[in-house]
Amino acid sequence: MSVRELVVLGTASQVPTRHRNHNGYLLRWDGEGILFDPGEGTQRQMLRAGVAAHDLNRICVTHFHGDHSLGLAGVIQRINLDRVPHPVTAHYPRSGRRFFERLRYATAYRETVDLTEAPVDTDGPVATTPSYTLEAYGLSHPVESYGYRLIEPDRLRMLPDRLAAHGISGPDVGRIQREGSLGGVALEEVSETRRGQRFAFVMDTRLCPGVHALADGCDLLVIESTFLDEDAGLAEEHGHLTAGQAATVARDAGVRHLVLTHFSQRYSDPAEFERQARAAGFEGELTVARDLDRVPLPKRG
């Protein structure tokens, strides 16, 4: 049975707190695991969340500030220690390659895993599998930053009532799918397109075209909301979003489930992020993320 869920490993911004670890997010997508922005302490949070090194197939780093990347050293050494049997691919901004290399080889260890580096330097697709296409779009932050987006291919869904109305059953169902028509009945008459699911991960950024491109039509959007709306000036200065800005992006993009995260330690009341998101007009499902939350992708409409 396929599983599609977000496992939240950490939700703090620059400074972790007693209740919030540095960033870290695992997306389970069918049989694959994609780790986003492993900050300091990610390896221990994986243990607490029941995530094994063997679960990781891909690592996506948005940018090389410490709260989004200092966990790389431990995670990379762990996948080698555990002799993960499959290849692992790492995506990160090409301009940060020297930081990735320093973290990858921070200390001595035995390399046992095929870890492929696939740096990102332009908007668009960066990987394609039978299950999804992974895209990256540039964001607006003091250092080069990219957000990531997974798009499942659209597929054809056969409609049993229309098949029955045309007397099509058994092996003939497969035949019309392969050949496009059967006995004068076109495939389009007995099927419909099932839109693929979409997921996006948007970290440190001001409002910019990349934010909107990533969020467009997402079933699940994970997006930073470092500041509350009254501190919009600070957000702009430091290259971040407010809760209201993030929610407005989600509202305008038609997002079904919004996950707010990456909270400044200056705020003590998480409920205020939800209040400001609702005040911005977002009416879909909303999660103000906590460490170790598990958030399933919404069921297909």
Contacts in CASP RR format, 6 or more apart in sequence:
PFRMAT RR
TARGET T0000
AUTHOR 0000-0000-0000
METHOD contacts of the structure
MODEL  1
MSVRELVVLGTASQVPTRHRNHNGYLLRWDGEGILFDPGEGTQRQMLRAG
VAAHDLNRICVTHFHGDHSLGLAGVIQRINLDRVPHPVTAHYPRSGRRFF
ERLRYATAYRETVDLTEAPVDTDGPVATTPSYTLEAYGLSHPVESYGYRL
IEPDRLRMLPDRLAAHGISGPDVGRIQREGSLGGVALEEVSETRRGQRFA
FVMDTRLCPGVHALADGCDLLVIESTFLDEDAGLAEEHGHLTAGQAATVA
RDAGVRHLVLTHFSQRYSDPAEFERQARAAGFEGELTVARDLDRVPLPKR
G
2 30 0 8 1.000
2 31 0 8 1.000
3 28 0 8 1.000
3 30 0 8 1.000
3 31 0 8 1.000
4 27 0 8 1.000
4 28 0 8 1.000
4 29 0 8 1.000
4 30 0 8 1.000
4 197 0 8 1.000
4 296 0 8 1.000
4 297 0 8 1.000
5 27 0 8 1.000
5 28 0 8 1.000
5 294 0 8 1.000
5 295 0 8 1.000
5 296 0 8 1.000
5 297 0 8 1.000
6 25 0 8 1.000
6 26 0 8 1.000
6 27 0 8 1.000
6 28 0 8 1.000
6 199 0 8 1.000
6 220 0 8 1.000
6 222 0 8 1.000
6 259 0 8 1.000
6 293 0 8 1.000
6 294 0 8 1.000
6 295 0 8 1.000
6 296 0 8 1.000
6 297 0 8 1.000
7 25 0 8 1.000
7 26 0 8 1.000
7 27 0 8 1.000
7 28 0 8 1.000
7 49 0 8 1.000
7 51 0 8 1.000
7 292 0 8 1.000
7 293 0 8 1.000
7 294 0 8 1.000
8 24 0 8 1.000
8 25 0 8 1.000
8 259 0 8 1.000
8 261 0 8 1.000
8 289 0 8 1.000
8 290 0 8 1.000
8 291 0 8 1.000
8 292 0 8 1.000
8 293 0 8 1.000
8 294 0 8 1.000
8 295 0 8 1.000
9 21 0 8 1.000
9 23 0 8 1.000
9 24 0 8 1.000
9 25 0 8 1.000
9 26 0 8 1.000
9 38 0 8 1.000
9 42 0 8 1.000
9 45 0 8 1.000
9 46 0 8 1.000
9 49 0 8 1.000
9 51 0 8 1.000
9 291 0 8 1.000
9 292 0 8 1.000
10 20 0 8 1.000
10 21 0 8 1.000
10 22 0 8 1.000
10 23 0 8 1.000
10 24 0 8 1.000
10 25 0 8 1.000
10 39 0 8 1.000
10 42 0 8 1.000
10 45 0 8 1.000
10 261 0 8 1.000
10 289 0 8 1.000
10 291 0 8 1.000
11 20 0 8 1.000
11 21 0 8 1.000
11 23 0 8 1.000
11 261 0 8 1.000
11 262 0 8 1.000
11 263 0 8 1.000
11 289 0 8 1.000
11 290 0 8 1.000
11 291 0 8 1.000
12 20 0 8 1.000
12 21 0 8 1.000
12 22 0 8 1.000
12 23 0 8 1.000
12 67 0 8 1.000
12 262 0 8 1.000
12 263 0 8 1.000
12 265 0 8 1.000
13 67 0 8 1.000
13 224 0 8 1.000
13 226 0 8 1.000
13 240 0 8 1.000
13 262 0 8 1.000
13 263 0 8 1.000
13 264 0 8 1.000
13 265 0 8 1.000
14 65 0 8 1.000
14 67 0 8 1.000
14 264 0 8 1.000
14 265 0 8 1.000
15 265 0 8 1.000
16 22 0 8 1.000
16 40 0 8 1.000
16 67 0 8 1.000
16 265 0 8 1.000
17 265 0 8 1.000
19 290 0 8 1.000
19 291 0 8 1.000
20 263 0 8 1.000
20 265 0 8 1.000
20 290 0 8 1.000
20 291 0 8 1.000
21 39 0 8 1.000
21 40 0 8 1.000
21 41 0 8 1.000
21 42 0 8 1.000
21 45 0 8 1.000
21 291 0 8 1.000
22 39 0 8 1.000
22 40 0 8 1.000
22 41 0 8 1.000
22 42 0 8 1.000
22 66 0 8 1.000
22 67 0 8 1.000
22 68 0 8 1.000
22 70 0 8 1.000
22 71 0 8 1.000
23 36 0 8 1.000
23 37 0 8 1.000
23 38 0 8 1.000
23 39 0 8 1.000
23 42 0 8 1.000
23 67 0 8 1.000
23 68 0 8 1.000
23 203 0 8 1.000
23 261 0 8 1.000
23 262 0 8 1.000
24 35 0 8 1.000
24 36 0 8 1.000
24 37 0 8 1.000
24 38 0 8 1.000
24 39 0 8 1.000
24 42 0 8 1.000
24 45 0 8 1.000
25 35 0 8 1.000
25 36 0 8 1.000
25 37 0 8 1.000
25 201 0 8 1.000
25 222 0 8 1.000
25 261 0 8 1.000
26 33 0 8 1.000
26 34 0 8 1.000
26 35 0 8 1.000
26 36 0 8 1.000
26 46 0 8 1.000
26 49 0 8 1.000
26 51 0 8 1.000
26 55 0 8 1.000
26 56 0 8 1.000
27 33 0 8 1.000
27 34 0 8 1.000
27 36 0 8 1.000
27 150 0 8 1.000
27 199 0 8 1.000
27 201 0 8 1.000
28 55 0 8 1.000
29 131 0 8 1.000
29 132 0 8 1.000
29 150 0 8 1.000
29 199 0 8 1.000
30 131 0 8 1.000
32 57 0 8 1.000
32 58 0 8 1.000
32 129 0 8 1.000
32 131 0 8 1.000
33 55 0 8 1.000
33 56 0 8 1.000
33 57 0 8 1.000
33 58 0 8 1.000
34 56 0 8 1.000
34 57 0 8 1.000
34 58 0 8 1.000
34 59 0 8 1.000
34 60 0 8 1.000
34 150 0 8 1.000
35 42 0 8 1.000
35 56 0 8 1.000
35 58 0 8 1.000
35 59 0 8 1.000
35 60 0 8 1.000
35 75 0 8 1.000
36 59 0 8 1.000
36 60 0 8 1.000
36 61 0 8 1.000
36 62 0 8 1.000
36 148 0 8 1.000
36 201 0 8 1.000
36 203 0 8 1.000
36 222 0 8 1.000
37 60 0 8 1.000
37 61 0 8 1.000
37 62 0 8 1.000
37 68 0 8 1.000
37 69 0 8 1.000
37 201 0 8 1.000
37 203 0 8 1.000
38 59 0 8 1.000
38 61 0 8 1.000
38 68 0 8 1.000
38 69 0 8 1.000
38 71 0 8 1.000
38 72 0 8 1.000
38 75 0 8 1.000
39 66 0 8 1.000
39 67 0 8 1.000
39 68 0 8 1.000
39 69 0 8 1.000
39 70 0 8 1.000
39 71 0 8 1.000
39 72 0 8 1.000
40 66 0 8 1.000
40 67 0 8 1.000
40 70 0 8 1.000
40 71 0 8 1.000
41 70 0 8 1.000
41 71 0 8 1.000
42 71 0 8 1.000
42 74 0 8 1.000
42 75 0 8 1.000
43 71 0 8 1.000
43 74 0 8 1.000
43 75 0 8 1.000
43 78 0 8 1.000
45 291 0 8 1.000
45 292 0 8 1.000
46 52 0 8 1.000
46 53 0 8 1.000
46 75 0 8 1.000
48 292 0 8 1.000
49 292 0 8 1.000
49 294 0 8 1.000
52 82 0 8 1.000
53 75 0 8 1.000
53 78 0 8 1.000
53 79 0 8 1.000
53 81 0 8 1.000
53 82 0 8 1.000
53 84 0 8 1.000
54 82 0 8 1.000
54 84 0 8 1.000
54 85 0 8 1.000
56 75 0 8 1.000
56 79 0 8 1.000
56 84 0 8 1.000
56 88 0 8 1.000
57 86 0 8 1.000
57 87 0 8 1.000
57 88 0 8 1.000
57 89 0 8 1.000
58 88 0 8 1.000
58 89 0 8 1.000
58 90 0 8 1.000
58 91 0 8 1.000
58 127 0 8 1.000
58 134 0 8 1.000
59 72 0 8 1.000
59 75 0 8 1.000
59 88 0 8 1.000
59 89 0 8 1.000
59 90 0 8 1.000
59 91 0 8 1.000
60 90 0 8 1.000
60 91 0 8 1.000
60 92 0 8 1.000
60 134 0 8 1.000
60 148 0 8 1.000
60 201 0 8 1.000
61 68 0 8 1.000
61 69 0 8 1.000
61 72 0 8 1.000
61 90 0 8 1.000
61 91 0 8 1.000
61 92 0 8 1.000
61 93 0 8 1.000
61 100 0 8 1.000
62 68 0 8 1.000
62 93 0 8 1.000
62 139 0 8 1.000
62 145 0 8 1.000
62 146 0 8 1.000
62 147 0 8 1.000
62 148 0 8 1.000
62 201 0 8 1.000
62 203 0 8 1.000
62 204 0 8 1.000
63 69 0 8 1.000
63 93 0 8 1.000
63 139 0 8 1.000
63 141 0 8 1.000
63 143 0 8 1.000
63 144 0 8 1.000
63 145 0 8 1.000
63 146 0 8 1.000
63 203 0 8 1.000
63 204 0 8 1.000
64 92 0 8 1.000
64 93 0 8 1.000
64 96 0 8 1.000
64 99 0 8 1.000
64 100 0 8 1.000
64 143 0 8 1.000
65 143 0 8 1.000
65 204 0 8 1.000
68 203 0 8 1.000
68 204 0 8 1.000
69 92 0 8 1.000
69 99 0 8 1.000
69 100 0 8 1.000
69 103 0 8 1.000
70 103 0 8 1.000
71 103 0 8 1.000
72 100 0 8 1.000
72 103 0 8 1.000
72 104 0 8 1.000
73 103 0 8 1.000
73 104 0 8 1.000
73 106 0 8 1.000
73 107 0 8 1.000
76 103 0 8 1.000
76 104 0 8 1.000
76 115 0 8 1.000
77 107 0 8 1.000
77 109 0 8 1.000
79 88 0 8 1.000
79 113 0 8 1.000
79 115 0 8 1.000
80 109 0 8 1.000
80 110 0 8 1.000
80 111 0 8 1.000
80 112 0 8 1.000
80 113 0 8 1.000
80 115 0 8 1.000
81 109 0 8 1.000
81 112 0 8 1.000
83 112 0 8 1.000
83 113 0 8 1.000
84 113 0 8 1.000
86 114 0 8 1.000
87 113 0 8 1.000
87 114 0 8 1.000
87 115 0 8 1.000
87 116 0 8 1.000
88 113 0 8 1.000
88 114 0 8 1.000
88 115 0 8 1.000
88 116 0 8 1.000
89 115 0 8 1.000
89 116 0 8 1.000
89 117 0 8 1.000
89 118 0 8 1.000
89 127 0 8 1.000
90 100 0 8 1.000
90 115 0 8 1.000
90 116 0 8 1.000
90 117 0 8 1.000
90 118 0 8 1.000
91 118 0 8 1.000
91 119 0 8 1.000
91 120 0 8 1.000
91 126 0 8 1.000
91 127 0 8 1.000
91 134 0 8 1.000
91 136 0 8 1.000
91 148 0 8 1.000
92 100 0 8 1.000
92 117 0 8 1.000
92 119 0 8 1.000
92 120 0 8 1.000
93 119 0 8 1.000
93 120 0 8 1.000
93 121 0 8 1.000
93 143 0 8 1.000
93 144 0 8 1.000
93 145 0 8 1.000
93 146 0 8 1.000
94 119 0 8 1.000
94 120 0 8 1.000
94 121 0 8 1.000
95 121 0 8 1.000
95 143 0 8 1.000
95 144 0 8 1.000
96 119 0 8 1.000
96 144 0 8 1.000
97 117 0 8 1.000
97 119 0 8 1.000
100 117 0 8 1.000
100 119 0 8 1.000
104 115 0 8 1.000
118 126 0 8 1.000
118 127 0 8 1.000
120 126 0 8 1.000
120 136 0 8 1.000
120 146 0 8 1.000
122 136 0 8 1.000
123 135 0 8 1.000
123 136 0 8 1.000
123 137 0 8 1.000
123 138 0 8 1.000
123 210 0 8 1.000
123 213 0 8 1.000
124 135 0 8 1.000
124 136 0 8 1.000
124 137 0 8 1.000
125 133 0 8 1.000
125 134 0 8 1.000
125 135 0 8 1.000
126 134 0 8 1.000
126 135 0 8 1.000
126 136 0 8 1.000
127 133 0 8 1.000
127 134 0 8 1.000
128 134 0 8 1.000
131 152 0 8 1.000
132 150 0 8 1.000
132 151 0 8 1.000
132 152 0 8 1.000
132 153 0 8 1.000
133 150 0 8 1.000
133 151 0 8 1.000
133 153 0 8 1.000
134 148 0 8 1.000
134 149 0 8 1.000
134 150 0 8 1.000
135 148 0 8 1.000
135 149 0 8 1.000
135 150 0 8 1.000
135 151 0 8 1.000
135 214 0 8 1.000
136 146 0 8 1.000
136 147 0 8 1.000
136 148 0 8 1.000
136 149 0 8 1.000
137 146 0 8 1.000
137 147 0 8 1.000
137 149 0 8 1.000
137 209 0 8 1.000
137 210 0 8 1.000
137 213 0 8 1.000
137 214 0 8 1.000
138 144 0 8 1.000
138 145 0 8 1.000
138 146 0 8 1.000
138 147 0 8 1.000
138 208 0 8 1.000
138 210 0 8 1.000
139 145 0 8 1.000
139 146 0 8 1.000
139 147 0 8 1.000
139 202 0 8 1.000
139 203 0 8 1.000
139 204 0 8 1.000
139 205 0 8 1.000
139 206 0 8 1.000
139 208 0 8 1.000
139 210 0 8 1.000
139 211 0 8 1.000
140 205 0 8 1.000
140 206 0 8 1.000
140 207 0 8 1.000
140 208 0 8 1.000
140 239 0 8 1.000
141 204 0 8 1.000
141 205 0 8 1.000
141 206 0 8 1.000
141 239 0 8 1.000
142 238 0 8 1.000
142 239 0 8 1.000
145 203 0 8 1.000
145 204 0 8 1.000
145 205 0 8 1.000
147 200 0 8 1.000
147 201 0 8 1.000
147 202 0 8 1.000
147 203 0 8 1.000
147 205 0 8 1.000
147 210 0 8 1.000
147 214 0 8 1.000
148 200 0 8 1.000
148 201 0 8 1.000
148 214 0 8 1.000
149 198 0 8 1.000
149 199 0 8 1.000
149 200 0 8 1.000
149 201 0 8 1.000
149 213 0 8 1.000
149 214 0 8 1.000
149 218 0 8 1.000
150 198 0 8 1.000
150 199 0 8 1.000
150 200 0 8 1.000
151 196 0 8 1.000
151 198 0 8 1.000
152 196 0 8 1.000
152 197 0 8 1.000
152 198 0 8 1.000
153 196 0 8 1.000
154 193 0 8 1.000
154 194 0 8 1.000
154 195 0 8 1.000
154 196 0 8 1.000
155 193 0 8 1.000
155 194 0 8 1.000
155 196 0 8 1.000
156 177 0 8 1.000
156 187 0 8 1.000
156 191 0 8 1.000
156 192 0 8 1.000
156 193 0 8 1.000
156 194 0 8 1.000
157 191 0 8 1.000
157 192 0 8 1.000
157 193 0 8 1.000
157 194 0 8 1.000
158 173 0 8 1.000
158 177 0 8 1.000
158 190 0 8 1.000
158 191 0 8 1.000
159 190 0 8 1.000
159 191 0 8 1.000
159 192 0 8 1.000
162 189 0 8 1.000
162 190 0 8 1.000
162 191 0 8 1.000
163 169 0 8 1.000
163 173 0 8 1.000
163 190 0 8 1.000
166 185 0 8 1.000
166 189 0 8 1.000
166 190 0 8 1.000
168 176 0 8 1.000
168 182 0 8 1.000
168 185 0 8 1.000
168 190 0 8 1.000
172 182 0 8 1.000
175 182 0 8 1.000
176 182 0 8 1.000
176 185 0 8 1.000
176 187 0 8 1.000
176 190 0 8 1.000
177 187 0 8 1.000
177 191 0 8 1.000
180 186 0 8 1.000
180 187 0 8 1.000
181 187 0 8 1.000
194 300 0 8 1.000
197 219 0 8 1.000
197 297 0 8 1.000
197 300 0 8 1.000
198 217 0 8 1.000
198 218 0 8 1.000
198 219 0 8 1.000
198 220 0 8 1.000
199 218 0 8 1.000
199 219 0 8 1.000
199 220 0 8 1.000
199 221 0 8 1.000
199 222 0 8 1.000
199 297 0 8 1.000
200 214 0 8 1.000
200 215 0 8 1.000
200 218 0 8 1.000
200 220 0 8 1.000
200 221 0 8 1.000
200 222 0 8 1.000
200 223 0 8 1.000
201 214 0 8 1.000
201 222 0 8 1.000
202 211 0 8 1.000
202 214 0 8 1.000
202 215 0 8 1.000
202 221 0 8 1.000
202 222 0 8 1.000
202 223 0 8 1.000
202 224 0 8 1.000
203 223 0 8 1.000
203 224 0 8 1.000
203 262 0 8 1.000
204 224 0 8 1.000
204 226 0 8 1.000
204 239 0 8 1.000
204 240 0 8 1.000
204 262 0 8 1.000
205 211 0 8 1.000
205 224 0 8 1.000
205 239 0 8 1.000
205 240 0 8 1.000
205 241 0 8 1.000
206 235 0 8 1.000
206 236 0 8 1.000
206 239 0 8 1.000
206 240 0 8 1.000
206 241 0 8 1.000
207 241 0 8 1.000
207 245 0 8 1.000
207 249 0 8 1.000
211 223 0 8 1.000
211 241 0 8 1.000
211 249 0 8 1.000
212 249 0 8 1.000
212 252 0 8 1.000
212 253 0 8 1.000
214 221 0 8 1.000
215 221 0 8 1.000
215 223 0 8 1.000
215 249 0 8 1.000
215 250 0 8 1.000
215 253 0 8 1.000
215 254 0 8 1.000
215 255 0 8 1.000
216 253 0 8 1.000
216 254 0 8 1.000
217 253 0 8 1.000
217 254 0 8 1.000
217 255 0 8 1.000
218 250 0 8 1.000
218 253 0 8 1.000
218 254 0 8 1.000
218 255 0 8 1.000
218 256 0 8 1.000
219 255 0 8 1.000
219 256 0 8 1.000
219 257 0 8 1.000
219 297 0 8 1.000
219 298 0 8 1.000
220 255 0 8 1.000
220 256 0 8 1.000
220 257 0 8 1.000
220 259 0 8 1.000
220 295 0 8 1.000
220 297 0 8 1.000
220 298 0 8 1.000
221 249 0 8 1.000
221 250 0 8 1.000
221 253 0 8 1.000
221 255 0 8 1.000
221 257 0 8 1.000
221 258 0 8 1.000
221 259 0 8 1.000
222 259 0 8 1.000
222 261 0 8 1.000
222 289 0 8 1.000
223 241 0 8 1.000
223 246 0 8 1.000
223 249 0 8 1.000
223 250 0 8 1.000
223 258 0 8 1.000
223 259 0 8 1.000
223 260 0 8 1.000
223 261 0 8 1.000
224 240 0 8 1.000
224 241 0 8 1.000
224 246 0 8 1.000
224 260 0 8 1.000
224 261 0 8 1.000
224 262 0 8 1.000
225 241 0 8 1.000
225 242 0 8 1.000
225 243 0 8 1.000
225 244 0 8 1.000
225 245 0 8 1.000
225 246 0 8 1.000
225 247 0 8 1.000
225 260 0 8 1.000
225 261 0 8 1.000
225 262 0 8 1.000
225 263 0 8 1.000
225 273 0 8 1.000
225 277 0 8 1.000
226 235 0 8 1.000
226 238 0 8 1.000
226 240 0 8 1.000
226 241 0 8 1.000
226 242 0 8 1.000
226 262 0 8 1.000
226 263 0 8 1.000
226 264 0 8 1.000
227 234 0 8 1.000
227 235 0 8 1.000
227 240 0 8 1.000
227 241 0 8 1.000
227 242 0 8 1.000
227 243 0 8 1.000
227 264 0 8 1.000
228 242 0 8 1.000
228 243 0 8 1.000
228 267 0 8 1.000
228 272 0 8 1.000
228 273 0 8 1.000
228 276 0 8 1.000
229 242 0 8 1.000
229 243 0 8 1.000
229 244 0 8 1.000
229 245 0 8 1.000
229 276 0 8 1.000
231 242 0 8 1.000
232 242 0 8 1.000
232 245 0 8 1.000
234 240 0 8 1.000
235 241 0 8 1.000
235 242 0 8 1.000
235 245 0 8 1.000
240 262 0 8 1.000
241 249 0 8 1.000
242 276 0 8 1.000
243 260 0 8 1.000
243 272 0 8 1.000
243 273 0 8 1.000
243 274 0 8 1.000
243 276 0 8 1.000
243 277 0 8 1.000
243 280 0 8 1.000
244 276 0 8 1.000
244 277 0 8 1.000
244 279 0 8 1.000
244 280 0 8 1.000
245 280 0 8 1.000
246 258 0 8 1.000
246 260 0 8 1.000
246 277 0 8 1.000
247 258 0 8 1.000
247 260 0 8 1.000
247 276 0 8 1.000
247 277 0 8 1.000
247 278 0 8 1.000
247 280 0 8 1.000
247 281 0 8 1.000
247 282 0 8 1.000
247 286 0 8 1.000
248 280 0 8 1.000
248 281 0 8 1.000
248 282 0 8 1.000
249 255 0 8 1.000
250 258 0 8 1.000
250 282 0 8 1.000
251 280 0 8 1.000
251 281 0 8 1.000
251 282 0 8 1.000
251 283 0 8 1.000
255 282 0 8 1.000
255 284 0 8 1.000
256 284 0 8 1.000
256 285 0 8 1.000
256 298 0 8 1.000
257 284 0 8 1.000
257 285 0 8 1.000
257 286 0 8 1.000
257 287 0 8 1.000
257 295 0 8 1.000
257 297 0 8 1.000
257 298 0 8 1.000
258 277 0 8 1.000
258 282 0 8 1.000
258 284 0 8 1.000
258 285 0 8 1.000
258 286 0 8 1.000
258 287 0 8 1.000
259 287 0 8 1.000
259 289 0 8 1.000
259 295 0 8 1.000
260 273 0 8 1.000
260 274 0 8 1.000
260 277 0 8 1.000
260 286 0 8 1.000
260 287 0 8 1.000
260 288 0 8 1.000
260 289 0 8 1.000
261 289 0 8 1.000
263 270 0 8 1.000
263 273 0 8 1.000
267 273 0 8 1.000
270 288 0 8 1.000
270 290 0 8 1.000
271 288 0 8 1.000
273 288 0 8 1.000
274 286 0 8 1.000
274 288 0 8 1.000
277 286 0 8 1.000
277 288 0 8 1.000
278 286 0 8 1.000
285 298 0 8 1.000
287 293 0 8 1.000
287 295 0 8 1.000
289 295 0 8 1.000
END
